[in-house]
Amino acid sequence: MDANESAFGCVANADIPYVETAIWIHAYVFASLFILLVVVSSFTSFRMFREKRNVKFLLTVEILMIIFGLMRALFLLADPYRVREVLPALFVQFLEDLAVPCLTSAFVLVQTTFWQLTKIRRLEFQRLPVLIGTIAAHFVLIAVIDILVVFVAGTCMLLLVCQALTTLWGFALSLGFFWTVRSLHIIERGHRSTLRTAAAGNFHLQKASQDQSRTSPNNLPVTLEGGVSGVSHSTDVPARIQSISVEINENDNKQQSENVSNRTDSSQPNDRKTELASNDVVPPRSSPRRMRTFGRRPNPLRKVMIVGVMTSCIGFLCFLLGIYGMIVFNNPLQPVEDVMGWFVYQTLQRSVEFGFGITLSYLAWQRNTPTSNR
């Protein structure tokens, strides 16, 4: 490597002194953000450990976020982008490259816990042994390539191959997680539709029962045999007794209608209001009017699905940035000519990584929340 290449590994960038001040500001700002990620993940891990639930995957996600945040913060504070070259080359290379598998591994573990919610058949590459093997292979591959690049001349193209594999792996994970969140959305929508249908059925049954009660004498529905609902009549009861019962009910009805007629003549406006008020049915808790606000109630699962979609979108953005970076800024075959473009690219990369880490930590914590609290 020549002097220009040693400043940025295998890619020459001779204009770095012109943006050194901006690089240090960039380094301090993002190092603070990654330290914040470490604090948030540490607090979440402590909460998970104190509650002593069976959350080994989710606790591992938070630990990976802590490792990722520490590696990024140390890389940016000690020697950002090898500006000063004060640390061993292999150590800096490990800090820069091994942080990425921490993100992808945490993404895999979050997906594994969400697949358990869908209860649907997984694809072959989504099975846990395959995923764990892929995670381990990813760490080993990056470590081996970093060692070769630092100690063996002419192996810089391996970094490009490694970045290409990492980018494709992240794209596959983002696509798989988007499919998982979509499956959760379909299941949740079907469940809510079932609840609405059941609530509407209960409302119509209650309304029909109240209408039937209003049309019967003394607010008691009459059975087909001439008796009162809820009172069983034996078949051997004399017909004379049944006829007396019917006659008494008819007299009561006649007397009630006369009283209503007299009250109508004296206070017709007030009785109209009373009649309208009596005809109104107080909507039960499961009425359609209440059901219209059903979707507005707090729904933690919907919030998790929104954050899940955001995480998938961040993953897709990482894929696009990775492809662009491999072509323009990380290609060992051509030096970096636009140093400001390179600086903007690095700023976008750090921003996306921080957003990715925060959303993964949030998803792990929400997945850990007991169902009873939801």
Secondary structure as the mmCIF struct_conf table of DSSP 4:
data_model
#
loop_
_struct_conf.conf_type_id
_struct_conf.id
_struct_conf.beg_label_comp_id
_struct_conf.beg_label_asym_id
_struct_conf.beg_label_seq_id
_struct_conf.end_label_comp_id
_struct_conf.end_label_asym_id
_struct_conf.end_label_seq_id
HELX_RH_AL_P HELX_RH_AL_P1 ALA A 3 ALA A 7
TURN_TY1_P TURN_TY1_P1 PHE A 8 CYS A 10
BEND BEND1 VAL A 11 VAL A 11
TURN_TY1_P TURN_TY1_P2 ALA A 14 ASP A 15
HELX_RH_3T_P HELX_RH_3T_P1 ILE A 16 VAL A 19
HELX_RH_AL_P HELX_RH_AL_P2 GLU A 20 GLU A 51
TURN_TY1_P TURN_TY1_P3 LYS A 52 LYS A 52
BEND BEND2 ASN A 54 ASN A 54
HELX_RH_AL_P HELX_RH_AL_P3 LYS A 56 ALA A 78
BEND BEND3 ASP A 79 ASP A 79
HELX_RH_3T_P HELX_RH_3T_P2 PRO A 80 ARG A 82
BEND BEND4 VAL A 83 ARG A 84
BEND BEND5 LEU A 87 LEU A 87
HELX_RH_AL_P HELX_RH_AL_P4 ALA A 89 ASP A 97
TURN_TY1_P TURN_TY1_P4 LEU A 98 LEU A 98
HELX_RH_AL_P HELX_RH_AL_P5 ALA A 99 THR A 118
TURN_TY1_P TURN_TY1_P5 LYS A 119 LYS A 119
HELX_LH_PP_P HELX_LH_PP_P1 ARG A 121 LEU A 123
HELX_RH_3T_P HELX_RH_3T_P3 GLU A 124 GLN A 126
BEND BEND6 ARG A 127 ARG A 127
HELX_RH_AL_P HELX_RH_AL_P6 LEU A 128 PHE A 151
BEND BEND7 VAL A 152 VAL A 152
TURN_TY1_P TURN_TY1_P6 ALA A 153 GLY A 154
TURN_TY1_P TURN_TY1_P7 CYS A 156 CYS A 156
HELX_RH_AL_P HELX_RH_AL_P7 MET A 157 THR A 215
BEND BEND8 SER A 216 SER A 216
HELX_RH_3T_P HELX_RH_3T_P4 PRO A 217 ASN A 219
HELX_LH_PP_P HELX_LH_PP_P2 PRO A 221 PRO A 221
STRN STRN1 VAL A 222 VAL A 222
HELX_LH_PP_P HELX_LH_PP_P3 THR A 223 THR A 223
TURN_TY1_P TURN_TY1_P8 LEU A 224 GLU A 225
BEND BEND9 GLY A 226 GLY A 227
STRN STRN2 VAL A 228 VAL A 228
TURN_TY1_P TURN_TY1_P9 SER A 229 GLY A 230
TURN_TY1_P TURN_TY1_P10 THR A 235 ASP A 236
BEND BEND10 VAL A 237 VAL A 237
HELX_RH_AL_P HELX_RH_AL_P8 ALA A 239 SER A 266
HELX_RH_AL_P HELX_RH_AL_P9 GLN A 268 ASN A 279
HELX_LH_PP_P HELX_LH_PP_P4 ASP A 280 PRO A 283
TURN_TY1_P TURN_TY1_P11 ARG A 285 SER A 286
HELX_RH_AL_P HELX_RH_AL_P10 PRO A 288 MET A 291
TURN_TY1_P TURN_TY1_P12 ARG A 292 THR A 293
HELX_RH_3T_P HELX_RH_3T_P5 PHE A 294 ARG A 296
BEND BEND11 ARG A 297 ARG A 297
HELX_RH_AL_P HELX_RH_AL_P11 PRO A 300 VAL A 328
TURN_TY1_P TURN_TY1_P13 PHE A 329 PHE A 329
BEND BEND12 ASN A 330 ASN A 330
TURN_TY1_P TURN_TY1_P14 PRO A 332 LEU A 333
BEND BEND13 GLN A 334 GLN A 334
HELX_RH_AL_P HELX_RH_AL_P12 VAL A 339 ASN A 368
BEND BEND14 THR A 369 THR A 369
HELX_RH_3T_P HELX_RH_3T_P6 THR A 371 ASN A 373
#
